[in-house]
Amino acid sequence: MNHIEQYGLIGDMQTSAHVSEDGSLDWLCLPRFDSAAVFAAMLGTRQHGAWRIAPTPDAAEPGPVAGAERRYRGDSLVLESVWRTSRGTVRVTDFMPPREGAPQVIRVVEGVSGEVPMASTFRPRPGYGRISPWIHEVGGRIVAEAGADALWLDTSAQHVEKDGAVVSSFAVSAGDSVAFVLSWGSSHGAPPEIPDPDAALATTLTFWQDWSRQCTYAGPYREAVVRSLVTLKAMTYAPSGGIVAAPTTSLPEEIGGGRNWDYRYTWLRDASTTLNSLLATGYRQEAEAWRRWLLRAVAGDPENLQIMYGITGERDLVERQLPWLPGYEGSTPVRIGNGAAGQLQLDVYGEVIETLYLADRNGVAHCGDTAALHRSLVEHLAERWKEPDEGIWEIRGPRQHFVHSKVMAWVAVDRTIRLAEAGALDVDLVALMELRAAIHHEVCTQGFDPARNAFTQFYGSRELDAALLLIPRVGFLPADDPRVIGTVEAIRNELSTPEGFVHRYPTGGQEAGVDGLAGDEGVFLLCSFWMVDALALTGRLDDARSLFDRLLALRNDLGLLAEEYDPASGRQLGNYPQAFSHMGLVETALLLERLAAPRPCRTLPQPPSEGSPAQSTSMILARA
């Protein structure tokens, strides 16, 4: 089985596909990110659906063909794979055109030198690998039908049906090309049109190149930042403005473990922080689209606010298991849906309001509907902030008074006050200032352990949580406050690996820990980027840059990151690619660039008076 990091991503901003370095397309959901997969080999075997295009083993050199050399063409999502064989060299270009009609995957095989024998094995298995479709020809076109879905395969290559797959054997010489086009449609509807592959490729390249040129970041990590931004854009659902946390489900946080979750939905937290990265690099259109999505999803009903929704605002995300799939390297269960949708996570109020604040600072002014929603969110938070919750990490154990949740509740109130002071929002400032001070006082008295000189995971706990690294970043306390420095050092000593990578919190191993789950997990990449930020903000820029360079080295050859990383095996873990990881990369690169050339508005603040805000990193980025 391919390692997680051996996959490349292509997509059309409505769904995406994962293509391995051996030429196999092993994951594709149609027509949307959250639809049932038609290729699910990533969570099983190729009998669960895959489409491989690669050179055939050379008769003079028996054995498997080595993996391809890969790259994205420029700052695009067009993936090129080049195989060098004893017979010659061949290139396969994989892409999904930005959608105007039917969703399509186009794979173009081009001869570069010599003559290379090739094979395409197209084995669709709709219903997450469970259904063998009816494969037949209609008007000279291949179609695989199963229930309401029809998959149309158009190619000039000769083909035969064999064991439930469409197999094509052909050869390409220098200058030759053979195209394969997969289109999805309704089985009871008209067949989709056949595109011109060359024209579709030109359109796709133009779209991505034009979009990438809008990036305003010109710092030393531009290549990594732009690739992360393209990846984040690929995870947006263009028709609604929703953003998925990742385009996969059930890729494990521990090989063979059960921490396998469906991330193909829009978390308010993940989407908000992703939008912050886009706003900070010059992208306003995505923020405007997401705000419209937010208004529709929440529907003026903050009392029933969910932490996540479907990509068009669906609320029913019932979690269930797919027992016929053996899981990635035997990691079960495979889950679809997500039961965490019903959790209480108070921090999401802070992340959503922070994004509304930054959008306003970047010229996306509050409209009347947004202002009404904003006031409702703050009013509801004022009533509930004292409650325990499940926290940022979606624990499945008992609710606790998580310190990070309370800090982000403070952020929600603080950013509301700032908007009101700027004349962008009409609220009761006196009441909100009192609330801000009350939250700040409670966190500093009940969430801080003087004996350890560190904030703790929740009130009364002695455990740490990497989310506490955000305290200076959001402006709750200044970076030079002794309590912040003590917390950073404690996390560095107790939750970090020798390489400096950071775990989220202590897991329980074979016993259930605070999260209610047995088993362990890899280091969390977003938390590791937070550590870079914390080191930089506390004046250790050399240490911060060194850790950032080590994190950049974890990316695969295409610049992609999963959710987690296992230092022992050197493998990426978790759903992939992960919006959190790429968002963290972007924001950290921006912070390092700005701290390297400080300006008056970027200097570290003096300790604030009780309850008043320090200057947050997000504010620093908004002003640059």
Secondary structure, 3 states (H helix, E strand, C coil): CCCHHHEEEEECCCCEEEEECCCEEEEEECCCCCCCEEECHHHCCHHHCEEEEEECCCCCCCCCCCCCEEEECCCCCCEEEEEECCCEEEEEEEECCCCCCCCEEEEEEEEEEEEEEEEEEEECCHHHHCCCCEEEEECCEEEEEECCEEEEEEECCCCEEECCEEEEEEEEEECCEEEEEEEEEECCCCCCCCCCHHHHHHHHHHHHHHHHCCCCCCCCCHHHHHHHHHHHHHCEECCCCEECCCCCECCCCCCCCCCCCECCCEEHHHHHHHHHHHHHCCCCHHHHHHHHHHHHHHCCCHHHCCCEECCCCCCCCCCEECCCCCCECCECCCEECCHHHHCCCCHHHHHHHHHHHHHHHCCCCCCHHHHHHHHHHHHHHHHHCCCCECCCCCCCCCCECEHHHHHHHHHHHHHHHHHHHCCCCCCCHHHHHHHHHHHHHHHHHHCEECCCCEECCECCCCCCCHHHHHHHHCCCCCCCCHHHHHHHHHHHHHCECCCCCECCCCCCECCCCCCCCCECCCEEHHHHHHHHHHHHHCCCHHHHHHHHHHHHCCCCCCCCCCCEEECCCCEEECCCCCHHHHHHHHHHHHHHHHHHCCCHHHCCCCCCCCCCCCCCHHHHHHHC
